Amino acid sequence: MIRTQISLSVEDYNAAKQEAARLGISLAELFRRSLRAMIPPDDSKPWMRYAGMVETGDPDSSQRVDEIVYATKP
């Protein structure tokens, strides 16, 4: 990942923090999800349209992506 900085008004920051807390995610994840919703998907990778949309409830799901996405074990 690339780290970046943004400037927000106090009101926007507080609203974003509150929404992130309501969703049970970090502020950074809230911003990532918001950006994904705004940026058009890469048509050369149609599956990317669904990236980040499925929640398994498994905190280790990123380590088992093939098993989860393709229902196969590596």
PyRosetta script that sets phi, psi and omega in degrees:
from pyrosetta import init, pose_from_sequence

init()
pose = pose_from_sequence("MIRTQISLSVEDYNAAKQEAARLGISLAELFRRSLRAMIPPDDSKPWMRYAGMVETGDPDSSQRVDEIVYATKP")
pose.set_psi(1, 153.0)
pose.set_omega(1, 175.5)
pose.set_phi(2, -104.4)
pose.set_psi(2, 132.7)
pose.set_omega(2, -180.0)
pose.set_phi(3, -90.0)
pose.set_psi(3, 138.9)
pose.set_omega(3, 179.0)
pose.set_phi(4, -142.4)
pose.set_psi(4, 166.3)
pose.set_omega(4, 178.2)
pose.set_phi(5, -122.1)
pose.set_psi(5, 146.1)
pose.set_omega(5, 173.5)
pose.set_phi(6, -134.2)
pose.set_psi(6, 158.5)
pose.set_omega(6, 176.5)
pose.set_phi(7, -109.6)
pose.set_psi(7, 133.3)
pose.set_omega(7, -179.8)
pose.set_phi(8, -128.8)
pose.set_psi(8, 152.5)
pose.set_omega(8, 170.8)
pose.set_phi(9, -69.9)
pose.set_psi(9, 159.6)
pose.set_omega(9, 178.1)
pose.set_phi(10, -58.4)
pose.set_psi(10, -40.4)
pose.set_omega(10, -179.0)
pose.set_phi(11, -64.5)
pose.set_psi(11, -45.3)
pose.set_omega(11, 179.1)
pose.set_phi(12, -64.9)
pose.set_psi(12, -41.5)
pose.set_omega(12, 179.4)
pose.set_phi(13, -61.3)
pose.set_psi(13, -47.4)
pose.set_omega(13, -179.0)
pose.set_phi(14, -64.2)
pose.set_psi(14, -40.5)
pose.set_omega(14, 178.6)
pose.set_phi(15, -65.2)
pose.set_psi(15, -41.5)
pose.set_omega(15, 179.3)
pose.set_phi(16, -65.5)
pose.set_psi(16, -43.9)
pose.set_omega(16, 178.4)
pose.set_phi(17, -60.7)
pose.set_psi(17, -41.8)
pose.set_omega(17, -179.2)
pose.set_phi(18, -65.2)
pose.set_psi(18, -42.7)
pose.set_omega(18, 179.3)
pose.set_phi(19, -67.0)
pose.set_psi(19, -40.9)
pose.set_omega(19, 177.4)
pose.set_phi(20, -60.9)
pose.set_psi(20, -43.5)
pose.set_omega(20, 178.9)
pose.set_phi(21, -64.0)
pose.set_psi(21, -40.3)
pose.set_omega(21, 178.9)
pose.set_phi(22, -61.7)
pose.set_psi(22, -38.6)
pose.set_omega(22, 179.5)
pose.set_phi(23, -82.5)
pose.set_psi(23, -12.2)
pose.set_omega(23, -179.1)
pose.set_phi(24, 74.4)
pose.set_psi(24, 31.4)
pose.set_omega(24, -179.3)
pose.set_phi(25, -127.0)
pose.set_psi(25, 167.4)
pose.set_omega(25, 177.8)
pose.set_phi(26, -75.9)
pose.set_psi(26, 162.2)
pose.set_omega(26, 176.0)
pose.set_phi(27, -61.6)
pose.set_psi(27, -40.7)
pose.set_omega(27, 178.4)
pose.set_phi(28, -60.6)
pose.set_psi(28, -42.3)
pose.set_omega(28, 179.4)
pose.set_phi(29, -66.4)
pose.set_psi(29, -37.9)
pose.set_omega(29, 176.1)
pose.set_phi(30, -59.0)
pose.set_psi(30, -44.1)
pose.set_omega(30, 179.3)
pose.set_phi(31, -67.4)
pose.set_psi(31, -40.1)
pose.set_omega(31, 178.1)
pose.set_phi(32, -61.4)
pose.set_psi(32, -45.2)
pose.set_omega(32, 179.7)
pose.set_phi(33, -64.0)
pose.set_psi(33, -38.9)
pose.set_omega(33, 179.2)
pose.set_phi(34, -64.1)
pose.set_psi(34, -42.4)
pose.set_omega(34, 178.0)
pose.set_phi(35, -64.5)
pose.set_psi(35, -43.0)
pose.set_omega(35, 179.1)
pose.set_phi(36, -59.0)
pose.set_psi(36, -34.9)
pose.set_omega(36, -179.9)
pose.set_phi(37, -71.1)
pose.set_psi(37, -24.5)
pose.set_omega(37, -176.7)
pose.set_phi(38, -93.8)
pose.set_psi(38, -28.8)
pose.set_omega(38, -175.0)
pose.set_phi(39, -89.7)
pose.set_psi(39, 128.0)
pose.set_omega(39, 179.5)
pose.set_phi(40, -60.5)
pose.set_psi(40, 142.9)
pose.set_omega(40, 179.4)
pose.set_phi(41, -67.7)
pose.set_psi(41, 154.3)
pose.set_omega(41, 176.3)
pose.set_phi(42, -77.7)
pose.set_psi(42, 110.7)
pose.set_omega(42, -176.7)
pose.set_phi(43, -64.8)
pose.set_psi(43, -16.6)
pose.set_omega(43, 177.9)
pose.set_phi(44, -76.7)
pose.set_psi(44, -11.9)
pose.set_omega(44, 178.3)
pose.set_phi(45, -130.6)
pose.set_psi(45, 78.2)
pose.set_omega(45, -174.0)
pose.set_phi(46, -58.8)
pose.set_psi(46, -29.3)
pose.set_omega(46, 179.7)
pose.set_phi(47, -66.8)
pose.set_psi(47, -22.5)
pose.set_omega(47, -179.1)
pose.set_phi(48, -65.0)
pose.set_psi(48, -20.7)
pose.set_omega(48, 177.4)
pose.set_phi(49, -57.7)
pose.set_psi(49, -27.2)
pose.set_omega(49, -176.5)
pose.set_phi(50, -101.8)
pose.set_psi(50, -0.3)
pose.set_omega(50, -178.4)
pose.set_phi(51, -59.6)
pose.set_psi(51, 131.1)
pose.set_omega(51, 177.9)
pose.set_phi(52, 80.3)
pose.set_psi(52, 1.1)
pose.set_omega(52, -176.8)
pose.set_phi(53, -92.7)
pose.set_psi(53, -19.6)
pose.set_omega(53, -176.3)
pose.set_phi(54, -105.2)
pose.set_psi(54, 129.0)
pose.set_omega(54, 176.6)
pose.set_phi(55, -114.0)
pose.set_psi(55, 123.6)
pose.set_omega(55, -178.0)
pose.set_phi(56, -91.2)
pose.set_psi(56, -20.1)
pose.set_omega(56, -173.2)
pose.set_phi(57, 83.3)
pose.set_psi(57, -3.8)
pose.set_omega(57, -179.9)
pose.set_phi(58, -97.3)
pose.set_psi(58, 113.0)
pose.set_omega(58, -178.2)
pose.set_phi(59, -64.6)
pose.set_psi(59, -15.2)
pose.set_omega(59, 179.4)
pose.set_phi(60, -102.1)
pose.set_psi(60, 13.6)
pose.set_omega(60, -174.9)
pose.set_phi(61, -61.7)
pose.set_psi(61, -29.7)
pose.set_omega(61, 179.5)
pose.set_phi(62, -67.4)
pose.set_psi(62, -20.2)
pose.set_omega(62, 178.3)
pose.set_phi(63, -84.1)
pose.set_psi(63, -12.9)
pose.set_omega(63, -176.2)
pose.set_phi(64, -126.3)
pose.set_psi(64, 39.1)
pose.set_omega(64, -173.6)
pose.set_phi(65, -59.2)
pose.set_psi(65, -40.9)
pose.set_omega(65, -179.8)
pose.set_phi(66, -61.7)
pose.set_psi(66, -43.4)
pose.set_omega(66, -179.6)
pose.set_phi(67, -63.8)
pose.set_psi(67, -40.6)
pose.set_omega(67, -177.4)
pose.set_phi(68, -76.0)
pose.set_psi(68, -47.3)
pose.set_omega(68, -176.1)
pose.set_phi(69, -75.8)
pose.set_psi(69, -44.0)
pose.set_omega(69, -174.3)
pose.set_phi(70, -105.6)
pose.set_psi(70, 2.2)
pose.set_omega(70, -179.2)
pose.set_phi(71, 56.3)
pose.set_psi(71, 37.2)
pose.set_omega(71, 176.2)
pose.set_phi(72, -130.2)
pose.set_psi(72, 155.3)
pose.set_omega(72, 175.1)
pose.set_phi(73, -100.1)
pose.set_psi(73, 137.8)
pose.set_omega(73, -179.4)
pose.set_phi(74, -63.4)
pose.dump_pdb("model.pdb")
